[in-house]
Amino acid sequence: MSHSTSVSPAGAPGALAPDNDPWDPIDALRRYGRHRLTSVEMTVSNLCNMRCEHCAVGDTLVWREPGKLPLAHMLRRLDEVEHLQTISITGGEPSFAASTMKDYILPLLRYARERGVRTQINSNLTLDYDRYEPLLADLDVMHISFNYRDADDFHHIGFARSPHPPPREAAARLYERMIANARRLSDGGMLVSAESMINYRTHLHIDAIHRLIVEMGCKRHEVHPMYPSAFAADLPMLSREDMAAAIERLLASRDRSVWMLFGTLPFYACSASPSERELLRRLRETEGVTVRNDPDGRNRLNVNLFTGDVFVTDFSDVPAFGNIGSDRLDALFERWLGSELARSVSCHCPAADCCGPNLLVKEMYYRETDFSVRQAVL
């Protein structure tokens, strides 16, 4: 089986760093003057050994899953994406089944490496290290969720939705294994990026969580506010003031050797709030800190490898708008951009390098706001 590798991603890959984040849709906007499909996310598993209370795809998790589409078909569709720069692999826990790792994940990573495309896997890192070691050769980013101060937090949060949660001692072993795996992979040269959610549990302790992430050897701390979505729709929500206070707490205590990446913030340079604009100014001007525009629907689509259905994101209530069985991904992306829903969040402010709110943020805070008539105050 052979696959075309003649199509190169836009621009030289370079080292992933605060000034080089190819997942940010602003990159394609600068290069092409419009949104382009440069990133494809694939859901390769609905299996997971955890049931986190905040999991965005928790209602899709199963204990036994059906077969997946042939990988060859997915690779052909990736070949057709003209400006592909990144792929992301998600679940469930993508590495839960050894067969998924062998037959899907490792070949996808080799394909990406040959094509010069950056890669990320979303994992909980709680399995034996031998499951992850083969990834060192080709994976760029190991993305994990880390919202804990200790093993007790891990037990309460990580198995909150489990019908049969493990004993505290068993959960503690998984917690320690996750930390050990992160350290070993980081020592092996992989960029381990730990994501924390600013939510009702973490906002007062986000600085302590940051210190643990640094101790784990992670080179990047990714921080996102939590919004009510799907499986996590019933969890308590924070005010924007509490979110901002948590970010200020992080900025005051962060380890400057670690790249801090914020995403899906509800704050914009066109805000009427001076305090929110001042916070954004600090984020823009602080070395080693970046604010990523949301990729979903801007430069990324999600493909479900069980059905071939294509979504704007893996956790949204927005239904599938195509299938790789009959459509090219670039064509589906153009179809999405032409939809009324996409136009409702179609906003780009070059002065602030901002693509505006994503669907969740607009629904939560800006339902009646027309961002196209607002201007940044810098």
Beta strands, then each sheet from edge to edge (+ up, - down):
strand 1: 39-43
strand 2: 86-90
strand 3: 118-122
strand 4: 141-145
strand 5: 191-198
strand 6: 220-225
strand 7: 259-263
strand 8: 289-292
strand 9: 300-304
strand 10: 310-311
sheet 1: 8+ 7+ 6+ 5+ 4+ 3+ 2+ 1+ 9+ 10-
end
